[in-house]
Amino acid sequence: MLTVDKALVPGVFLPVLQEGEAGIEKYVDGLYATRILTDPEKRLEMLQLKPSALLGLNDPMINLAAELEKELSILREKEKAIKQQRKI
């Protein structure tokens, strides 16, 4: 049985963790099964795309990165606020 402190897990992974180890395996398999990042030509094309266009590709890895970036942005803002409070 998988035991994880959910407070330490990015929110994007919480639904996957609720399904247990089988859910994790299924999620990871899905990430790799349909990604377009393995094609070198596609990767070069994607460098020219705006973030909204990248999300429109509906690539699981890109979508995961976007969700993680949202959470990181929130954490950066919290960290910034804490640092400002310490300066007072």
C-alpha positions as CSV (number, residue, x, y, z in Angstrom):
1,M,0.0,0.0,0.0
2,L,1.3,3.4,-0.9
3,T,1.5,6.0,1.9
4,V,2.1,9.6,1.0
5,D,1.8,12.9,2.9
6,K,-0.7,14.6,0.7
7,A,0.3,18.0,1.9
8,L,3.6,17.5,0.1
9,V,2.2,16.3,-3.2
10,P,1.3,18.7,-6.0
11,G,-2.4,18.9,-6.4
12,V,-2.3,17.7,-10.0
13,F,-1.2,14.3,-8.6
14,L,-3.8,13.9,-5.9
15,P,-6.5,12.2,-8.0
16,V,-3.9,9.8,-9.3
17,L,-2.7,8.9,-5.8
18,Q,-6.3,8.1,-4.8
19,E,-6.3,5.3,-7.3
20,G,-3.2,3.7,-5.7
21,E,-0.3,2.2,-7.4
22,A,-2.3,0.9,-10.3
23,G,-3.6,4.5,-10.9
24,I,0.0,5.8,-10.9
25,E,1.1,3.2,-13.4
26,K,-1.8,4.0,-15.6
27,Y,-1.2,7.7,-15.4
28,V,2.5,7.4,-16.2
29,D,1.8,5.0,-19.1
30,G,-0.7,7.6,-20.4
31,L,1.9,10.4,-20.2
32,Y,4.3,8.4,-22.4
33,A,1.8,6.8,-24.8
34,T,0.4,9.9,-26.4
35,R,3.2,12.5,-26.1
36,I,4.5,14.4,-29.1
37,L,7.7,15.5,-27.5
38,T,9.6,12.5,-28.9
39,D,9.5,13.8,-32.4
40,P,12.5,16.1,-32.9
41,E,10.9,18.0,-35.7
42,K,7.7,18.6,-33.7
43,R,9.9,19.9,-30.8
44,L,11.5,22.4,-33.0
45,E,8.1,23.6,-34.3
46,M,6.9,23.8,-30.7
47,L,9.7,26.3,-29.8
48,Q,7.9,28.9,-31.9
49,L,4.5,28.4,-30.3
50,K,2.9,30.6,-27.7
51,P,1.9,28.9,-24.4
52,S,-1.8,28.9,-25.4
53,A,-0.9,27.1,-28.7
54,L,1.2,24.6,-26.8
55,L,-1.7,23.8,-24.5
56,G,-3.9,23.4,-27.6
57,L,-1.8,20.5,-28.7
58,N,-3.3,18.6,-25.7
59,D,0.0,16.7,-25.1
60,P,-0.1,15.0,-21.6
61,M,3.4,16.1,-20.7
62,I,2.9,19.7,-21.7
63,N,-0.4,19.7,-19.8
64,L,1.3,18.3,-16.7
65,A,4.1,20.9,-17.0
66,A,1.5,23.7,-17.2
67,E,-0.4,22.4,-14.1
68,L,2.9,22.1,-12.2
69,E,3.8,25.6,-13.2
70,K,0.6,27.0,-11.9
71,E,1.3,25.4,-8.5
72,L,4.9,26.6,-8.5
73,S,3.7,30.1,-9.3
74,I,1.5,30.1,-6.2
75,L,4.4,28.8,-4.1
76,R,6.7,31.5,-5.5
77,E,4.2,34.2,-4.5
78,K,3.8,32.8,-1.0
79,E,7.6,32.7,-0.6
80,K,7.8,36.3,-1.9
81,A,5.2,37.4,0.7
82,I,7.1,35.6,3.5
83,K,10.4,37.2,2.6
84,Q,8.7,40.6,2.5
85,Q,7.2,40.0,6.0
86,R,10.6,39.1,7.3
87,K,12.0,42.5,6.1
88,I,9.4,44.4,8.2
